[in-house]
Amino acid sequence: MLKRVLSRLLSGLRRSGGSAGNLQHARESWPLMSQVIEAFNNKDHHRVVSLCRETLRDDPGHAQANHVCGRALIELGRGAEAEPLLRAALEAEPDLAEAHADLSRVLRQSGDPAGAEQHGRRAVELAPAEPRYRLVLADVFDEAGRHAESLEQVSLAQEYAPEQIDVLQRLILKLDHVGQYDAALRIAERAMRELGPRFETHHFLGYARFSTGDHEGAVAACREAIRLNGKSPGIMVTLGSALLALGRADEAMAAYRRALKVLPTYPDALFHQGMLNLMRGRYRDGWAGFEYRFKIPRGTKRRAEPRWNGTSLRGRTLHVLREQGLGDDIMYSSCYPQLIADAKHCVIECEPRLEKLFRRSFPQAEFVPIVDNAIKSEVLERKDVDARIFSASVPVYLRNSLRDFPEHQGYLFADPARAAYWRGQLARLGPGLKVGLSWRGGTVYTHRNRRTLLLETLQPLLAIPGVHWVNLQYGERAGEIAAFSAAHGIAITDWPEAIDGDYDETAALVDGLDLVVSVCTSVIHLTGALGREARVMVPFAPEWRYGLEGDRMPWYPGVHLHRQVDPQDWSSVIAEVAAALKARLAVSGLKI
């Protein structure tokens, strides 16, 4: 493998991909090549750079020396220094596919997506059967959020190299990321048939089964993979996740700990262990593990420097960086009053739909809506900031026990005029409880399949007399609502102008409701942060913020949890919510 890679580096794929003859040609045309090979073999990239620069002093346009020097600098993490060398190599040999691919990597990391795409495409054009170049181009598309194009390149790479395990792994992970769980499972099953039962194929099968919801099957495949190779911490984390989804939290923790015995610094295991501790209410240990999200390759690439470490903010300006989803923005904003009180000034990033709501609720702070990467860069360059921290890291210092969670009655405040308007609209529905409803939650990546219901499933709840149901579900829903209403004669009032735009309008509507009934989604955070009552239908394996047990969330005193006891059945949850709703009707003096 080393010989093939070096042959590409030194001779270029356009010379038929690294044959022994080409390697010999490179030796004759570059006397230092043998020493370069030895240095690469020993991963002595500093020596590679030194040897290449020795050649470049006499021949600055030497294509191979420029390229190899650039590659060595990439390996050393010095991409900015590599760029001019790679461009020089391509000026000398414009069809050097490997140099185009390497330059694409450098440009992607330096924030030049157009240039990265241009050179990635050129590498693929020059060598369409080389899977690595297609993966380089896939990285460019991933960075731009063009996941369908990325998947296409990864799929083609796997077709050209069906036996290459790293490409197969990339394809399964990519299919999983875009929510094509069944396709990922088919690929994993095919790999098992074609490559045979080995550690990697069992690992892929366990991962794919987990994503499709076959947690028992995932456990079985993971255990077989571990039997074949007990030195891979990654498979133990997958095992732990499958066990946790089955409600076997102690066994899940044991799996994470076993991974850490293999590799004590493994960030994925430390992160998952942290999340499980958060679910158990062990906040200090939980937040410590949660911080390892930054060390996982898929984690955020922005840096919060100089980082706030919990010390006094008196006389200092703090910049809080946005990191996660809409609901997370709302949940972590419960910490903002304390930050604002302690600091001279707070500059806080937010999701654009929350800007008006946050500005009203925290008028002493400065809010920056993150619209694009240019805004991110601009705010990071501000010179008036003394310290920075990601919003999800703030609780490390402010929420280390249940005592640290304030018993608030709402910390977000809807627009009074708009709230009055929506109360008027709700009153026109007639007598009865006005209850908000959301039945789909999350994204593909945040387990949408676990926390999404059909309106048909909710029919016993929605049929309770004395209730006016008001839609809080975002996204496409008009057809679903119309079909359900036609089939059952149950109306769900939908005001798109309150749901599909600024979240400030949604807050005004929620503020006028009697309560909210929802699956786990961002509207729960909004309702709880407004100090309003919510009834949450919680899946058997919930997100960490809903905890493993109990009927309350420490973040929101007014939120009540109704937990699924069987992952295949929501009937008991729906019955509990229905009973709570009937009790509320009775208190209101309304007949059922």
RABELVEN-V953204 format. One record per residue. N is the residue number from 1. RES is the residue in one letter. SS is DSSP state (H for helix, E for strand, C for the rest). D_FIRST is the distance of its C-alpha to the first C-alpha in Angstrom with 1 decimal. Layout:
n=[N/N]
res=[RES/RES]
ss=[SS/SS]
d_first=[D_FIRST/D_FIRST]
This chain:
n=[1/2/3/4/5/6/7/8/9/10/11/12/13/14/15/16/17/18/19/20/21/22/23/24/25/26/27/28/29/30/31/32/33/34/35/36/37/38/39/40/41/42/43/44/45/46/47/48/49/50/51/52/53/54/55/56/57/58/59/60/61/62/63/64/65/66/67/68/69/70/71/72/73/74/75/76/77/78/79/80/81/82/83/84/85/86/87/88/89/90/91/92/93/94/95/96/97/98/99/100/101/102/103/104/105/106/107/108/109/110/111/112/113/114/115/116/117/118/119/120/121/122/123/124/125/126/127/128/129/130/131/132/133/134/135/136/137/138/139/140/141/142/143/144/145/146/147/148/149/150/151/152/153/154/155/156/157/158/159/160/161/162/163/164/165/166/167/168/169/170/171/172/173/174/175/176/177/178/179/180/181/182/183/184/185/186/187/188/189/190/191/192/193/194/195/196/197/198/199/200/201/202/203/204/205/206/207/208/209/210/211/212/213/214/215/216/217/218/219/220/221/222/223/224/225/226/227/228/229/230/231/232/233/234/235/236/237/238/239/240/241/242/243/244/245/246/247/248/249/250/251/252/253/254/255/256/257/258/259/260/261/262/263/264/265/266/267/268/269/270/271/272/273/274/275/276/277/278/279/280/281/282/283/284/285/286/287/288/289/290/291/292/293/294/295/296/297/298/299/300/301/302/303/304/305/306/307/308/309/310/311/312/313/314/315/316/317/318/319/320/321/322/323/324/325/326/327/328/329/330/331/332/333/334/335/336/337/338/339/340/341/342/343/344/345/346/347/348/349/350/351/352/353/354/355/356/357/358/359/360/361/362/363/364/365/366/367/368/369/370/371/372/373/374/375/376/377/378/379/380/381/382/383/384/385/386/387/388/389/390/391/392/393/394/395/396/397/398/399/400/401/402/403/404/405/406/407/408/409/410/411/412/413/414/415/416/417/418/419/420/421/422/423/424/425/426/427/428/429/430/431/432/433/434/435/436/437/438/439/440/441/442/443/444/445/446/447/448/449/450/451/452/453/454/455/456/457/458/459/460/461/462/463/464/465/466/467/468/469/470/471/472/473/474/475/476/477/478/479/480/481/482/483/484/485/486/487/488/489/490/491/492/493/494/495/496/497/498/499/500/501/502/503/504/505/506/507/508/509/510/511/512/513/514/515/516/517/518/519/520/521/522/523/524/525/526/527/528/529/530/531/532/533/534/535/536/537/538/539/540/541/542/543/544/545/546/547/548/549/550/551/552/553/554/555/556/557/558/559/560/561/562/563/564/565/566/567/568/569/570/571/572/573/574/575/576/577/578/579/580/581/582/583/584/585/586/587/588/589/590/591/592]
res=[M/L/K/R/V/L/S/R/L/L/S/G/L/R/R/S/G/G/S/A/G/N/L/Q/H/A/R/E/S/W/P/L/M/S/Q/V/I/E/A/F/N/N/K/D/H/H/R/V/V/S/L/C/R/E/T/L/R/D/D/P/G/H/A/Q/A/N/H/V/C/G/R/A/L/I/E/L/G/R/G/A/E/A/E/P/L/L/R/A/A/L/E/A/E/P/D/L/A/E/A/H/A/D/L/S/R/V/L/R/Q/S/G/D/P/A/G/A/E/Q/H/G/R/R/A/V/E/L/A/P/A/E/P/R/Y/R/L/V/L/A/D/V/F/D/E/A/G/R/H/A/E/S/L/E/Q/V/S/L/A/Q/E/Y/A/P/E/Q/I/D/V/L/Q/R/L/I/L/K/L/D/H/V/G/Q/Y/D/A/A/L/R/I/A/E/R/A/M/R/E/L/G/P/R/F/E/T/H/H/F/L/G/Y/A/R/F/S/T/G/D/H/E/G/A/V/A/A/C/R/E/A/I/R/L/N/G/K/S/P/G/I/M/V/T/L/G/S/A/L/L/A/L/G/R/A/D/E/A/M/A/A/Y/R/R/A/L/K/V/L/P/T/Y/P/D/A/L/F/H/Q/G/M/L/N/L/M/R/G/R/Y/R/D/G/W/A/G/F/E/Y/R/F/K/I/P/R/G/T/K/R/R/A/E/P/R/W/N/G/T/S/L/R/G/R/T/L/H/V/L/R/E/Q/G/L/G/D/D/I/M/Y/S/S/C/Y/P/Q/L/I/A/D/A/K/H/C/V/I/E/C/E/P/R/L/E/K/L/F/R/R/S/F/P/Q/A/E/F/V/P/I/V/D/N/A/I/K/S/E/V/L/E/R/K/D/V/D/A/R/I/F/S/A/S/V/P/V/Y/L/R/N/S/L/R/D/F/P/E/H/Q/G/Y/L/F/A/D/P/A/R/A/A/Y/W/R/G/Q/L/A/R/L/G/P/G/L/K/V/G/L/S/W/R/G/G/T/V/Y/T/H/R/N/R/R/T/L/L/L/E/T/L/Q/P/L/L/A/I/P/G/V/H/W/V/N/L/Q/Y/G/E/R/A/G/E/I/A/A/F/S/A/A/H/G/I/A/I/T/D/W/P/E/A/I/D/G/D/Y/D/E/T/A/A/L/V/D/G/L/D/L/V/V/S/V/C/T/S/V/I/H/L/T/G/A/L/G/R/E/A/R/V/M/V/P/F/A/P/E/W/R/Y/G/L/E/G/D/R/M/P/W/Y/P/G/V/H/L/H/R/Q/V/D/P/Q/D/W/S/S/V/I/A/E/V/A/A/A/L/K/A/R/L/A/V/S/G/L/K/I]
ss=[C/H/H/H/H/H/H/H/H/H/H/C/H/H/H/C/C/C/C/H/H/H/H/H/H/H/H/H/H/C/C/C/H/H/H/H/H/H/H/H/H/C/C/C/H/H/H/H/H/H/H/H/H/H/H/H/H/H/C/C/C/C/H/H/H/H/H/H/H/H/H/H/H/H/H/C/C/C/H/H/H/H/H/H/H/H/H/H/H/H/H/H/C/C/C/C/H/H/H/H/H/H/H/H/H/H/H/H/H/H/C/C/H/H/H/H/H/H/H/H/H/H/H/H/H/H/C/C/C/C/H/H/H/H/H/H/H/H/H/H/H/H/H/C/C/C/H/H/H/H/H/H/H/H/H/H/H/H/H/H/C/C/C/C/H/H/H/H/H/H/H/H/H/H/H/H/H/C/C/C/H/H/H/H/H/H/H/H/H/H/H/H/H/H/H/C/C/C/H/H/H/H/H/H/H/H/H/H/H/H/H/H/C/C/H/H/H/H/H/H/H/H/H/H/H/H/H/H/C/C/C/C/H/H/H/H/H/H/H/H/H/H/H/H/H/C/C/C/H/H/H/H/H/H/H/H/H/H/H/H/H/H/C/C/C/C/H/H/H/H/H/H/H/H/H/H/H/H/H/C/C/C/H/H/H/H/H/H/H/H/H/H/H/H/H/C/C/C/C/C/C/C/C/C/C/C/E/C/C/C/C/C/C/C/C/C/E/E/E/E/E/C/C/C/C/H/H/H/H/H/H/H/H/H/H/H/H/H/H/H/H/H/C/C/E/E/E/E/E/E/C/H/H/H/H/H/H/H/H/H/H/C/C/C/C/E/E/E/E/C/C/C/H/H/H/H/H/H/H/H/C/C/C/C/C/C/E/E/E/E/H/H/H/C/H/H/H/H/C/C/C/H/H/H/C/C/C/C/C/C/C/C/C/C/C/H/H/H/H/H/H/H/H/H/H/H/H/C/C/C/C/C/E/E/E/E/E/E/C/E/C/C/C/C/C/C/C/H/H/H/H/E/C/C/C/C/C/C/H/H/H/H/C/C/C/C/E/E/E/E/E/C/C/C/C/C/C/H/H/H/H/H/H/H/H/H/H/H/C/C/C/E/E/C/C/H/H/H/H/C/C/C/H/H/H/H/H/H/H/H/H/H/C/C/E/E/E/E/E/C/C/H/H/H/H/H/H/H/H/C/C/C/C/E/E/E/E/E/C/C/C/C/C/H/H/H/C/C/C/C/C/E/E/C/C/E/E/E/E/E/E/E/E/C/C/E/C/C/E/C/H/H/H/H/H/H/H/H/H/H/H/H/H/H/H/H/H/C/C/C/C/C]
d_first=[0.0/3.8/5.4/5.1/6.3/8.6/9.7/10.8/12.4/14.2/15.1/15.4/14.6/18.2/17.4/15.8/12.3/10.4/12.0/12.7/16.1/15.3/13.3/16.5/18.7/17.2/17.9/21.4/22.1/21.0/22.0/20.5/16.9/16.2/17.7/15.8/12.4/14.1/15.4/12.3/10.8/14.2/14.3/17.5/17.7/21.4/20.8/18.4/21.3/23.8/22.1/21.7/25.3/26.5/25.4/26.8/30.2/30.8/29.0/29.0/27.8/24.6/22.2/18.9/20.5/21.9/18.7/16.6/19.6/19.9/16.4/17.1/20.5/19.1/17.1/20.5/22.4/24.3/23.9/27.3/26.6/23.4/25.3/27.4/24.5/22.5/25.8/26.4/23.0/24.1/27.5/26.3/23.8/24.9/22.4/19.2/17.8/15.2/18.2/20.3/18.0/17.9/21.6/22.3/20.9/23.1/26.1/25.9/25.9/28.8/30.9/30.7/29.9/31.2/29.0/26.0/26.8/27.5/24.1/22.2/24.1/23.6/19.8/20.2/22.9/20.7/17.7/19.2/16.6/13.8/14.2/13.2/16.1/18.4/17.7/18.6/21.8/22.5/22.6/25.2/27.3/27.2/28.5/31.3/32.1/31.3/29.9/30.6/28.6/25.7/25.8/25.9/22.6/20.9/22.5/21.2/17.6/18.0/19.7/16.9/14.3/16.8/14.4/12.3/14.1/13.8/15.3/17.9/18.9/19.4/21.6/23.7/24.2/25.2/27.6/29.1/29.6/31.6/33.6/32.3/32.3/33.2/30.4/27.9/29.5/29.2/25.5/25.1/27.4/25.6/22.3/24.3/25.7/22.6/20.0/22.7/24.0/21.4/21.2/19.5/21.9/24.9/23.9/23.7/27.0/28.7/27.9/29.0/32.1/33.1/33.1/35.3/37.7/37.1/37.0/38.0/35.2/32.7/34.0/33.6/30.0/29.1/30.9/29.0/25.6/26.9/28.1/24.6/23.1/25.7/23.5/22.6/25.3/24.5/25.7/28.8/29.7/29.6/31.8/34.1/34.5/35.3/37.8/39.4/39.9/41.7/44.0/42.7/42.3/42.6/39.7/37.7/38.3/37.4/34.0/33.4/34.5/32.3/29.3/30.6/31.0/27.2/26.6/29.9/28.7/27.1/28.8/28.8/30.8/33.1/33.8/34.6/36.7/38.5/39.3/40.7/42.8/44.1/45.0/47.0/48.8/47.2/46.8/46.1/43.1/42.1/42.0/40.0/37.2/37.6/36.7/33.1/32.7/31.8/28.7/27.3/24.8/27.1/30.0/32.1/30.7/34.2/35.5/39.0/39.9/42.1/42.0/45.3/45.4/48.6/50.9/54.2/54.0/57.5/57.7/54.0/52.4/49.6/47.1/45.9/42.7/42.4/39.4/39.9/42.1/45.7/47.0/45.1/46.7/50.1/49.5/48.3/51.2/53.4/52.4/53.4/57.1/56.4/54.0/56.5/59.3/57.4/55.9/57.6/55.7/52.9/50.6/49.0/46.5/47.2/46.5/48.8/50.7/51.8/53.0/56.7/56.9/55.3/57.4/60.5/59.6/58.4/60.5/59.9/56.1/54.3/52.0/49.2/48.1/44.3/44.2/41.0/38.4/40.8/43.3/40.8/40.0/43.6/44.7/42.0/43.4/46.9/48.4/51.1/48.8/48.9/46.4/44.1/42.9/41.5/44.2/42.4/42.3/46.1/47.0/45.2/48.4/51.0/50.5/49.9/52.5/54.7/57.4/55.4/55.6/58.8/61.3/61.5/63.4/61.0/59.3/58.7/61.7/62.2/64.2/67.8/69.0/66.1/66.5/70.2/69.5/67.2/69.7/72.2/69.9/69.3/73.0/73.6/71.7/74.7/75.4/72.7/69.5/67.0/63.6/60.2/57.6/53.8/51.8/48.3/46.0/42.6/39.5/36.7/34.8/37.9/38.7/41.2/41.4/42.9/45.6/46.8/50.0/52.0/55.5/56.6/55.4/57.5/60.6/62.5/62.2/62.8/65.9/67.8/71.0/71.9/68.4/67.4/63.6/62.0/58.5/56.0/52.9/50.8/48.9/50.1/52.9/56.0/55.5/54.8/57.9/60.1/59.1/59.7/63.1/64.2/63.3/65.0/67.3/65.7/65.3/62.4/63.5/60.7/61.2/58.0/59.3/58.9/55.4/53.4/53.8/54.3/54.1/57.4/59.2/57.5/58.7/62.3/62.3/60.9/63.5/66.2/65.0/66.5/63.1/59.6/57.9/54.2/50.8/48.4/48.0/48.8/52.5/52.9/51.9/54.3/57.1/56.7/56.5/59.7/61.4/62.0/61.7/58.8/58.0/54.3/52.9/50.0/47.3/46.6/43.3/44.3/42.6/43.0/46.0/48.1/47.7/47.7/51.4/54.8/56.5/56.1/53.6/54.2/53.3/56.2/59.4/60.5/57.5/58.0/55.1/55.5/52.6/51.2/51.6/49.8/46.7/47.9/51.5/53.0/56.6/57.5/56.2/58.2/61.2/61.0/60.7/63.6/65.7/65.1/66.0/69.2/70.1/69.7/71.9/74.5/74.5/75.0/78.0/76.5/77.2/74.4]
